[in-house]
Amino acid sequence: MVKIRLSRFGSAHNPHYRIVVADARRPRDGGYIENLGHYDPRKTSDNHVKIDVERATHWIAQGAQPTQTAKRVLKSQGVKF
């Protein structure tokens, strides 16, 4: 199954996440199919969420299932489910 989920990067105590499309069997920070954007939960900059809405909508239409957190972030950016 293909999932839309968060992949962690950044240093210790400073998490940043990529919103990626990946096979559910891959490790969290392993290889992914496509990078849809990024998310900074600490909101350290003005641009703390950036998502390619068109590509996210495409993957959802193809059957990709977002995780709970990814769904919340995508919904905040206007992605329809």
ZAMARGU-4260 file (C-alpha; in steps of 0.2 Angstrom, whole numbers, plus 5000, padded with zeros to 4 digits):
<rodrens>
0) 5000/5000/5000 | 5006/5018/4996 | 5005/5030/5010 | 5007/5049/5012 | 5017/5051/5028
5) 5030/5061/5037 | 5049/5058/5036 | 5059/5065/5050 | 5075/5075/5047 | 5084/5089/5056
10) 5095/5089/5071 | 5092/5082/5089 | 5078/5093/5097 | 5075/5102/5081 | 5063/5091/5071
15) 5058/5095/5053 | 5048/5083/5042 | 5046/5080/5024 | 5029/5075/5018 | 5032/5060/5006
20) 5023/5047/4997 | 5031/5030/5001 | 5027/5011/5001 | 5020/5007/5018 | 5033/4993/5020
25) 5048/5005/5019 | 5056/5012/5035 | 5050/5029/5041 | 5066/5038/5035 | 5070/5026/5021
30) 5067/5028/5002 | 5051/5037/4996 | 5043/5039/4979 | 5040/5057/4979 | 5043/5072/4991
35) 5027/5083/4992 | 5033/5096/5004 | 5039/5100/5021 | 5033/5104/5038 | 5041/5112/5053
40) 5031/5108/5069 | 5040/5121/5079 | 5036/5135/5067 | 5053/5143/5068 | 5050/5152/5051
45) 5036/5161/5042 | 5036/5146/5029 | 5033/5132/5041 | 5022/5122/5030 | 5024/5120/5011
50) 5015/5107/5001 | 5012/5104/4983 | 4993/5103/4984 | 4991/5097/4965 | 5003/5082/4968
55) 4995/5078/4985 | 4978/5078/4977 | 4984/5067/4962 | 4991/5054/4974 | 4975/5053/4985
60) 4966/5050/4969 | 4977/5036/4965 | 4973/5028/4981 | 4987/5034/4993 | 4982/5034/5011
65) 4988/5048/5022 | 4993/5045/5040 | 4983/5054/5054 | 4996/5068/5056 | 4999/5069/5037
70) 4980/5071/5034 | 4979/5085/5047 | 4993/5094/5039 | 4987/5092/5021 | 4969/5097/5027
75) 4976/5113/5034 | 4983/5117/5017 | 4967/5114/5008 | 4969/5097/5001 | 4952/5088/4998
80) 4949/5070/5003
</rodrens>
